[in-house]
């Protein structure tokens, strides 16, 4: 989305290198409403990339109240786990714990969001043009 559709990209889990404007981190930490306002001033179109922990659900709800459109990328958990293990770098127990937390919180069903099945049980990812159409209609 960043390259093809000119969105500023913020990988909220990779501060500062994943932030189009790292100076906004303190605002993010303090107030999501002000953060969204600042994003609009600085960029216009923005994509926030965040595999949020369920304890941050109130922050996600704050973003929604500010008009942020939520998109949940779903997929086959077994295939996702395999890919996670192959990628390495983080203990697989963290993945398993996140999946448990997501299921316990009834996500994404409890969110008002676009749900996109990105990863099939055969390990095939949905093509980017299809994803784009699903997000933007």
N, CA, C and O of each residue as an XYZ file, in Angstrom:
548
protein
N       0.822     -1.186      0.000
C       0.000      0.000      0.000
C       0.869      1.254      0.000
O       0.529      2.259     -0.625
N       1.967      1.183      0.692
C       2.827      2.359      0.764
C       3.325      2.763     -0.622
O       3.244      3.933     -0.995
N       3.837      1.802     -1.379
C       4.394      2.117     -2.701
C       3.311      2.358     -3.739
O       3.331      3.371     -4.438
N       2.371      1.438     -3.843
C       1.383      1.512     -4.917
C       0.304      2.556     -4.699
O      -0.208      3.127     -5.662
N      -0.051      2.814     -3.443
C      -1.178      3.704     -3.162
C      -0.779      4.948     -2.367
O      -1.632      5.713     -1.917
N       0.533      5.135     -2.204
C       1.074      6.334     -1.562
C       0.554      6.549     -0.136
O       0.166      7.655      0.241
N       0.558      5.479      0.632
C       0.241      5.566      2.050
C       1.540      5.721      2.827
O       2.549      5.102      2.486
N       1.520      6.538      3.864
C       2.641      6.548      4.814
C       2.467      5.288      5.652
O       1.359      4.997      6.104
N       3.534      4.544      5.865
C       3.463      3.270      6.581
C       4.069      3.411      7.973
O       5.172      3.929      8.149
N       3.306      2.928      8.957
C       3.774      2.878     10.337
C       3.662      1.446     10.825
O       2.560      0.953     11.066
N       4.799      0.777     10.972
C       4.810     -0.540     11.597
C       4.971     -0.267     13.088
O       6.078     -0.032     13.572
N       3.872     -0.301     13.795
C       3.863      0.129     15.193
C       4.739     -0.731     16.088
O       5.081     -0.320     17.197
N       5.107     -1.921     15.623
C       5.955     -2.815     16.402
C       7.444     -2.616     16.099
O       8.289     -3.245     16.735
N       7.767     -1.763     15.153
C       9.170     -1.571     14.738
C       9.573     -0.109     14.824
O       9.964      0.502     13.829
N       9.472      0.442     16.022
C       9.891      1.822     16.240
C      11.401      1.837     16.453
O      11.895      0.969     17.173
N      12.152      2.748     15.887
C      11.772      3.862     15.033
C      11.841      3.556     13.539
O      11.289      4.299     12.728
N      12.523      2.455     13.166
C      12.755      2.239     11.727
C      11.483      1.990     10.934
O      11.462      2.239      9.728
N      10.424      1.510     11.568
C       9.197      1.218     10.857
C       8.193      2.361     10.843
O       7.044      2.179     10.441
N       8.621      3.529     11.278
C       7.719      4.687     11.377
C       8.104      5.729     10.335
O       9.264      6.131     10.242
N       7.116      6.164      9.551
C       7.357      7.217      8.564
C       7.817      8.498      9.251
O       8.636      9.232      8.698
N       7.306      8.775     10.437
C       7.715      9.941     11.223
C       7.897      9.500     12.671
O       6.943      9.538     13.448
N       9.114      9.079     13.051
C       9.363      8.588     14.403
C       9.096      9.621     15.504
O       8.922      9.255     16.666
N       9.062     10.899     15.145
C       8.809     11.942     16.146
C       7.404     11.838     16.752
O       7.136     12.443     17.791
N       6.511     11.081     16.117
C       5.138     10.959     16.617
C       4.981      9.881     17.689
O       3.875      9.676     18.188
N       6.056      9.192     18.050
C       5.967      8.085     19.015
C       5.446      8.540     20.371
O       4.595      7.867     20.954
N       5.926      9.649     20.880
C       5.462     10.125     22.191
C       3.975     10.441     22.160
O       3.272     10.214     23.145
N       3.497     10.958     21.048
C       2.066     11.259     20.921
C       1.280      9.952     20.896
O       0.240      9.848     21.547
N       1.761      8.954     20.155
C       1.111      7.646     20.117
C       0.968      7.085     21.531
O      -0.098      6.600     21.911
N       2.038      7.155     22.295
C       2.027      6.613     23.654
C       1.048      7.347     24.565
O       0.489      6.754     25.487
N       0.845      8.621     24.309
C       0.029      9.448     25.210
C      -1.446      9.515     24.823
O      -2.311      9.488     25.699
N      -1.751      9.601     23.518
C      -3.131      9.896     23.122
C      -3.358      9.504     21.664
O      -2.856     10.171     20.759
N      -4.110      8.429     21.431
C      -4.352      7.962     20.067
C      -5.162      8.964     19.248
O      -4.964      9.057     18.037
N      -6.055      9.706     19.866
C      -6.852     10.697     19.147
C      -5.950     11.791     18.556
O      -6.075     12.149     17.385
N      -5.057     12.302     19.374
C      -4.112     13.320     18.903
C      -3.175     12.710     17.856
O      -2.826     13.362     16.872
N      -2.776     11.468     18.075
C      -1.910     10.775     17.125
C      -2.551     10.722     15.735
O      -1.901     11.039     14.738
N      -3.822     10.321     15.669
C      -4.531     10.243     14.386
C      -4.616     11.628     13.745
O      -4.444     11.765     12.533
N      -4.879     12.644     14.550
C      -4.919     14.020     14.018
C      -3.575     14.424     13.431
O      -3.513     15.022     12.357
N      -2.514     14.098     14.132
C      -1.166     14.430     13.649
C      -0.837     13.662     12.364
O      -0.216     14.212     11.455
N      -1.248     12.403     12.291
C      -1.026     11.626     11.067
C      -1.695     12.295      9.884
O      -1.106     12.408      8.809
N      -2.934     12.742     10.084
C      -3.667     13.393      9.004
C      -2.983     14.681      8.575
O      -2.932     14.988      7.384
N      -2.460     15.431      9.525
C      -1.741     16.675      9.194
C      -0.473     16.395      8.402
O      -0.171     17.084      7.427
N       0.266     15.376      8.831
C       1.577     15.092      8.235
C       1.503     14.316      6.932
O       2.342     14.509      6.052
N       0.513     13.439      6.791
C       0.549     12.495      5.671
C      -0.702     12.444      4.800
O      -0.588     12.333      3.580
N      -1.853     12.521      5.375
C      -3.069     12.258      4.600
C      -3.433     10.791      4.687
O      -4.205     10.393      5.560
N      -2.884      9.981      3.789
C      -3.182      8.548      3.767
C      -2.129      7.778      4.558
O      -0.928      7.911      4.322
N      -2.612      6.966      5.507
C      -1.698      6.262      6.411
C      -2.154      4.824      6.592
O      -3.351      4.550      6.677
N      -1.196      3.908      6.649
C      -1.467      2.510      6.995
C      -0.718      2.202      8.287
O       0.508      2.297      8.347
N      -1.471      1.835      9.317
C      -0.884      1.394     10.584
C      -0.836     -0.124     10.555
O      -1.855     -0.782     10.345
N       0.328     -0.665     10.763
C       0.548     -2.107     10.727
C       0.834     -2.530     12.164
O       1.834     -2.123     12.755
N      -0.070     -3.366     12.728
C       0.088     -3.670     14.145
C      -0.555     -5.005     14.490
O      -1.776     -5.144     14.403
N       0.237     -5.971     14.872
C      -0.264     -7.230     15.413
C      -0.454     -7.050     16.906
O       0.267     -7.641     17.710
N      -1.421     -6.237     17.269
C      -1.567     -5.783     18.653
C      -1.867     -6.920     19.624
O      -2.594     -7.859     19.298
N      -1.290     -6.819     20.829
C      -1.673     -7.758     21.878
C      -3.088     -7.418     22.354
O      -3.485     -6.253     22.345
N      -3.833     -8.418     22.761
C      -5.231     -8.190     23.118
C      -5.395     -7.212     24.276
O      -6.448     -6.585     24.399
N      -4.400     -7.069     25.114
C      -4.497     -6.093     26.216
C      -4.577     -4.659     25.679
O      -4.949     -3.747     26.417
N      -4.234     -4.453     24.413
C      -4.290     -3.129     23.785
C      -5.595     -2.897     23.033
O      -5.718     -1.909     22.309
N      -6.557     -3.777     23.189
C      -7.837     -3.620     22.510
C      -8.473     -2.251     22.777
O      -9.059     -1.685     21.853
N      -8.390     -1.690     23.987
C      -8.933     -0.339     24.189
C      -8.275      0.709     23.278
O      -8.940      1.652     22.850
N      -6.999      0.557     22.982
C      -6.327      1.488     22.073
C      -6.879      1.326     20.658
O      -7.077      2.313     19.948
N      -7.126      0.074     20.248
C      -7.692     -0.188     18.924
C      -9.075      0.457     18.829
O      -9.420      1.057     17.811
N      -9.850      0.329     19.883
C     -11.182      0.943     19.899
C     -11.084      2.464     19.834
O     -11.930      3.112     19.216
N     -10.051      3.045     20.472
C      -9.826      4.493     20.361
C      -9.552      4.872     18.907
O     -10.078      5.868     18.410
N      -8.739      4.084     18.238
C      -8.435      4.356     16.835
C      -9.703      4.300     15.989
O      -9.914      5.144     15.118
N     -10.541      3.308     16.247
C     -11.806      3.202     15.505
C     -12.671      4.442     15.718
O     -13.257      4.960     14.768
N     -12.751      4.912     16.941
C     -13.561      6.096     17.246
C     -13.036      7.333     16.527
O     -13.776      8.290     16.301
N     -11.749      7.306     16.170
C     -11.141      8.415     15.428
C     -11.353      8.273     13.921
O     -10.886      9.107     13.145
N     -12.052      7.221     13.510
C     -12.318      7.027     12.090
C     -11.357      6.106     11.370
O     -11.419      5.985     10.146
N     -10.468      5.454     12.104
C      -9.524      4.529     11.486
C     -10.276      3.281     11.045
O     -11.026      2.690     11.821
N     -10.066      2.884      9.782
C     -10.689      1.671      9.237
C      -9.807      0.486      9.610
O      -8.618      0.463      9.290
N     -10.394     -0.495     10.288
C      -9.638     -1.669     10.700
C      -9.727     -2.766      9.650
O     -10.796     -3.055      9.113
N      -8.576     -3.370      9.372
C      -8.512     -4.519      8.475
C      -7.790     -5.626      9.241
O      -6.670     -5.438      9.717
N      -8.448     -6.783      9.354
C      -7.875     -7.931     10.055
C      -7.452     -8.958      9.012
O      -8.274     -9.454      8.241
N      -6.162     -9.267      8.999
C      -5.663    -10.293      8.095
C      -5.709    -11.629      8.819
O      -4.944    -11.878      9.750
N      -6.616    -12.473      8.375
C      -6.795    -13.795      8.956
C      -6.074    -14.823      8.086
O      -5.619    -14.524      6.981
N      -5.986    -16.016      8.608
C      -5.377    -17.073      7.826
C      -5.368    -18.373      8.589
O      -5.733    -18.433      9.763
N      -4.949    -19.393      7.911
C      -4.845    -20.705      8.520
C      -3.767    -20.681      9.603
O      -2.603    -20.391      9.325
N      -4.159    -20.983     10.818
C      -3.240    -20.878     11.959
C      -2.072    -21.856     11.845
O      -0.937    -21.493     12.152
N      -2.331    -23.086     11.410
C      -1.237    -24.059     11.286
C      -0.188    -23.590     10.289
O       1.011    -23.682     10.555
N      -0.643    -23.075      9.118
C       0.310    -22.570      8.117
C       1.036    -21.333      8.649
O       2.242    -21.182      8.454
N       0.301    -20.457      9.316
C       0.919    -19.250      9.867
C       1.985    -19.613     10.893
O       3.047    -18.991     10.942
N       1.699    -20.613     11.705
C       2.672    -21.048     12.714
C       3.939    -21.591     12.041
O       5.053    -21.295     12.471
N       3.756    -22.387     10.981
C       4.907    -22.917     10.245
C       5.773    -21.786      9.700
O       6.997    -21.821      9.820
N       5.139    -20.793      9.108
C       5.867    -19.649      8.544
C       6.574    -18.874      9.656
O       7.709    -18.429      9.483
N       5.912    -18.716     10.778
C       6.497    -18.027     11.934
C       7.756    -18.765     12.397
O       8.783    -18.136     12.653
N       7.683    -20.075     12.503
C       8.834    -20.877     12.944
C       9.970    -20.756     11.931
O      11.127    -20.599     12.320
N       9.655    -20.827     10.633
C      10.673    -20.721      9.584
C      11.368    -19.364      9.620
O      12.574    -19.266      9.393
N      10.590    -18.317      9.908
C      11.156    -16.965      9.952
C      12.141    -16.830     11.101
O      13.158    -16.149     10.970
N      11.851    -17.472     12.225
C      12.753    -17.454     13.371
C      12.812    -16.109     14.072
O      12.136    -15.158     13.679
N      13.624    -16.042     15.107
C      13.865    -14.789     15.810
C      13.028    -14.581     17.058
O      13.455    -13.875     17.971
N      11.839    -15.182     17.119
C      10.972    -15.052     18.282
C      10.496    -16.456     18.652
O      10.150    -17.245     17.772
N      10.478    -16.769     19.931
C      10.064    -18.093     20.390
C       8.639    -18.393     19.936
O       7.756    -17.541     20.030
N       8.425    -19.603     19.449
C       7.116    -20.013     18.948
C       6.057    -19.958     20.045
O       4.870    -19.832     19.748
N       6.468    -20.051     21.297
C       5.511    -19.945     22.403
C       4.821    -18.585     22.414
O       3.674    -18.475     22.847
N       5.509    -17.558     21.945
C       4.903    -16.224     21.851
C       3.778    -16.233     20.815
O       2.723    -15.640     21.037
N       4.002    -16.898     19.698
C       2.967    -17.036     18.669
C       1.759    -17.768     19.248
O       0.622    -17.316     19.112
N       2.019    -18.898     19.893
C       0.937    -19.704     20.454
C       0.142    -18.928     21.500
O      -1.084    -19.023     21.556
N       0.839    -18.172     22.314
C       0.175    -17.362     23.339
C      -0.704    -16.285     22.704
O      -1.821    -16.038     23.159
N      -0.191    -15.645     21.648
C      -0.966    -14.615     20.939
C      -2.229    -15.222     20.329
O      -3.301    -14.621     20.409
N      -2.117    -16.392     19.728
C      -3.278    -17.060     19.138
C      -4.308    -17.378     20.220
O      -5.503    -17.169     20.015
N      -3.863    -17.874     21.350
C      -4.770    -18.165     22.469
C      -5.476    -16.904     22.934
O      -6.687    -16.910     23.156
N      -4.718    -15.817     23.082
C      -5.302    -14.543     23.513
C      -6.337    -14.035     22.514
O      -7.391    -13.534     22.906
N      -6.038    -14.164     21.234
C      -6.958    -13.721     20.177
C      -8.258    -14.513     20.243
O      -9.347    -13.946     20.155
N      -8.134    -15.806     20.395
C      -9.338    -16.649     20.473
C     -10.146    -16.330     21.727
O     -11.374    -16.257     21.670
N      -9.476    -16.141     22.845
C     -10.160    -15.824     24.104
C     -10.912    -14.502     24.001
O     -12.002    -14.364     24.557
N     -10.342    -13.534     23.297
C     -10.962    -12.214     23.133
C     -12.027    -12.206     22.026
O     -12.646    -11.174     21.768
N     -12.236    -13.354     21.377
C     -13.215    -13.474     20.296
C     -12.911    -12.519     19.142
O     -13.808    -11.896     18.574
N     -11.632    -12.422     18.816
C     -11.206    -11.581     17.701
C     -11.066    -12.417     16.444
O     -10.640    -13.569     16.530
N     -11.396    -11.904     15.323
C     -11.812    -10.537     15.029
C     -13.320    -10.298     15.128
O     -13.780     -9.178     14.909
N     -14.094    -11.339     15.456
C     -15.563    -11.215     15.447
C     -16.058    -10.049     16.313
O     -17.079     -9.438     16.000
N     -15.340     -9.741     17.396
C     -15.793     -8.679     18.293
C     -15.446     -7.279     17.786
O     -15.843     -6.283     18.391
N     -14.716     -7.204     16.692
C     -14.352     -5.913     16.100
C     -15.254     -5.615     14.897
O     -15.725     -6.527     14.216
N     -15.479     -4.355     14.658
C     -16.163     -3.935     13.439
C     -15.072     -3.667     12.410
O     -14.561     -2.551     12.309
N     -14.719     -4.699     11.648
C     -13.584     -4.549     10.734
C     -13.778     -5.374      9.473
O     -14.631     -6.258      9.400
N     -12.954     -5.052      8.486
C     -12.865     -5.850      7.268
C     -11.975     -7.041      7.605
O     -10.882     -6.871      8.143
N     -12.442     -8.242      7.289
C     -11.649     -9.445      7.547
C     -11.243    -10.037      6.203
O     -12.081    -10.306      5.342
N      -9.941    -10.231      6.046
C      -9.404    -10.762      4.795
C      -8.635    -12.044      5.093
O      -7.669    -12.033      5.855
N      -9.066    -13.140      4.492
C      -8.370    -14.420      4.635
C      -7.142    -14.388      3.726
O      -7.226    -14.705      2.539
N      -6.026    -14.008      4.286
C      -4.803    -13.765      3.512
C      -4.002    -15.042      3.235
O      -3.353    -15.152      2.195
N      -4.046    -16.006      4.162
C      -3.225    -17.218      4.057
C      -4.123    -18.453      4.081
O      -4.878    -18.666      5.029
N      -4.031    -19.268      3.019
C      -4.862    -20.468      2.919
C      -4.235    -21.634      3.684
O      -3.091    -21.557      4.132
N      -4.996    -22.700      3.822
C      -4.501    -23.900      4.503
C      -3.393    -24.592      3.708
O      -2.658    -25.415      4.255
N      -3.272    -24.265      2.431
C      -2.193    -24.831      1.611
C      -0.941    -23.945      1.622
O       0.060    -24.257      0.976
N      -1.016    -22.842      2.362
C       0.141    -21.953      2.460
C       0.216    -20.899      1.376
O       1.250    -20.251      1.212
N      -0.863    -20.716      0.633
C      -0.896    -19.736     -0.453
C      -1.456    -18.416      0.085
O      -2.493    -18.380      0.747
N      -0.740    -17.344     -0.219
C      -1.178    -16.007      0.182
C      -2.079    -15.408     -0.891
O      -1.821    -15.564     -2.085
N      -3.125    -14.729     -0.466
C      -4.002    -14.001     -1.369
C      -3.180    -12.930     -2.069
O      -2.384    -12.240     -1.432
N      -3.367    -12.791     -3.373
C      -2.601    -11.824     -4.167
C      -2.911    -10.386     -3.745
O      -4.042    -10.078     -3.369
N      -1.914     -9.517     -3.806
C      -2.070     -8.117     -3.399
C      -3.210     -7.387     -4.101
O      -3.945     -6.656     -3.436
N      -3.397     -7.548     -5.421
C      -4.525     -6.835     -6.055
C      -5.880     -7.240     -5.471
O      -6.778     -6.407     -5.349
N      -6.027     -8.505     -5.115
C      -7.272     -8.957     -4.499
C      -7.451     -8.320     -3.129
O      -8.552     -7.902     -2.770
N      -6.377     -8.248     -2.373
C      -6.423     -7.631     -1.040
C      -6.811     -6.168     -1.175
O      -7.659     -5.680     -0.427
N      -6.212     -5.476     -2.103
C      -6.499     -4.064     -2.332
C      -7.991     -3.860     -2.643
O      -8.628     -2.962     -2.092
N      -8.531     -4.689     -3.518
C      -9.961     -4.584     -3.853
C     -10.843     -4.830     -2.629
O     -11.867     -4.169     -2.456
N     -10.453     -5.764     -1.795
C     -11.249     -6.077     -0.601
C     -11.221     -4.925      0.414
O     -12.199     -4.691      1.124
N     -10.119     -4.231      0.471
C      -9.996     -3.114      1.419
C     -10.723     -1.874      0.901
O     -11.460     -1.221      1.640
N     -10.510     -1.561     -0.368
C     -11.018     -0.292     -0.912
C     -12.299     -0.411     -1.723
O     -12.874      0.587     -2.158
N     -12.741     -1.665     -1.919
C     -14.006     -1.851     -2.637
C     -13.881     -1.756     -4.053
O     -14.872     -1.894     -4.771
